Amino acid sequence: MDAVSIGRGSPLIVLALSLVLGVSACASTPSAYRIALDVVETLELDENVKTCMREAIEAYDADDLQQIAELAEAGNSDGVADLARFEASLRSCRR
């Protein structure tokens, strides 16, 4: 699967959310929320799909999305499940 496509999964956004955790010691590290929105802008997708994805991201509180990313990265089952729901909301934009 192409890492930029958002078909079966959303590897680019998940990777971006993971990266925010790896560099969290830096004071200027953007939030998982901001990274997710920025990644959508880089995708070569129809504007309607990107709008849907932005709306799906914006449905989450920035702090909640950050917590989901951190819990999922730590292997917390609730965080992993919440991240899967987030991914599914993004995938649904492609239908």
C-alpha positions as CSV (number, residue, x, y, z in Angstrom):
1,M,0.0,0.0,0.0
2,D,1.2,3.5,-0.8
3,A,2.1,5.3,2.4
4,V,0.4,8.5,1.2
5,S,-2.9,6.9,0.3
6,I,-5.7,6.7,2.8
7,G,-7.3,3.5,1.7
8,R,-7.5,0.6,4.1
9,G,-5.5,2.6,6.7
10,S,-4.0,5.9,7.3
11,P,-0.3,5.2,7.8
12,L,0.9,8.7,7.1
13,I,-1.3,10.3,9.8
14,V,-0.6,7.5,12.3
15,L,3.1,7.9,11.6
16,A,2.8,11.6,12.1
17,L,0.9,11.1,15.4
18,S,3.6,8.7,16.5
19,L,6.4,11.1,15.6
20,V,5.0,13.8,17.8
21,L,5.6,11.5,20.8
22,G,9.2,10.8,19.8
23,V,10.2,14.4,19.8
24,S,8.0,15.6,22.7
25,A,11.0,16.8,24.6
26,C,11.3,19.8,22.2
27,A,9.2,22.7,23.5
28,S,8.1,23.7,20.0
29,T,6.7,20.2,19.0
30,P,3.3,20.6,17.4
31,S,0.4,18.7,18.9
32,A,-0.9,15.5,17.4
33,Y,-4.0,17.5,16.4
34,R,-1.9,20.0,14.4
35,I,0.2,17.3,12.8
36,A,-2.9,15.4,11.7
37,L,-4.3,18.6,10.1
38,D,-1.0,19.4,8.4
39,V,-0.6,15.9,7.1
40,V,-4.1,16.0,5.4
41,E,-2.9,19.1,3.6
42,T,0.0,17.2,2.1
43,L,-2.1,14.4,0.7
44,E,-2.8,14.3,-3.0
45,L,-6.6,13.7,-2.5
46,D,-9.7,15.3,-3.9
47,E,-10.5,18.5,-1.9
48,N,-13.9,17.0,-0.8
49,V,-12.0,14.1,0.8
50,K,-9.6,16.4,2.5
51,T,-12.4,18.6,3.8
52,C,-14.1,15.5,5.2
53,M,-10.8,14.4,6.9
54,R,-10.3,17.9,8.4
55,E,-13.8,17.8,9.8
56,A,-13.2,14.3,11.2
57,I,-10.0,15.6,12.9
58,E,-11.7,18.7,14.1
59,A,-14.4,16.5,15.8
60,Y,-11.7,15.6,18.3
61,D,-10.6,18.0,21.0
62,A,-6.9,18.7,20.6
63,D,-6.0,17.4,24.1
64,D,-8.1,14.3,23.5
65,L,-6.3,13.5,20.3
66,Q,-3.0,14.0,22.0
67,Q,-3.9,11.7,24.8
68,I,-5.1,9.0,22.2
69,A,-1.8,9.2,20.4
70,E,0.2,8.9,23.7
71,L,-1.9,6.0,25.0
72,A,-1.7,4.2,21.7
73,E,2.0,4.7,21.5
74,A,2.3,3.2,25.0
75,G,0.3,0.2,23.9
76,N,-2.7,1.0,26.1
77,S,-5.7,-1.0,24.8
78,D,-8.1,1.9,25.1
79,G,-5.7,4.2,23.3
80,V,-5.2,1.7,20.6
81,A,-9.0,1.2,20.2
82,D,-9.5,5.0,20.1
83,L,-6.8,5.4,17.5
84,A,-8.5,2.7,15.4
85,R,-11.7,4.7,15.6
86,F,-9.9,7.8,14.6
87,E,-8.4,6.0,11.6
88,A,-11.8,4.6,10.7
89,S,-13.3,8.1,10.7
90,L,-10.5,9.2,8.3
91,R,-11.0,6.2,6.0
92,S,-14.7,6.8,5.8
93,C,-13.9,10.0,3.9
94,R,-12.7,7.9,1.0
95,R,-16.0,6.2,0.4
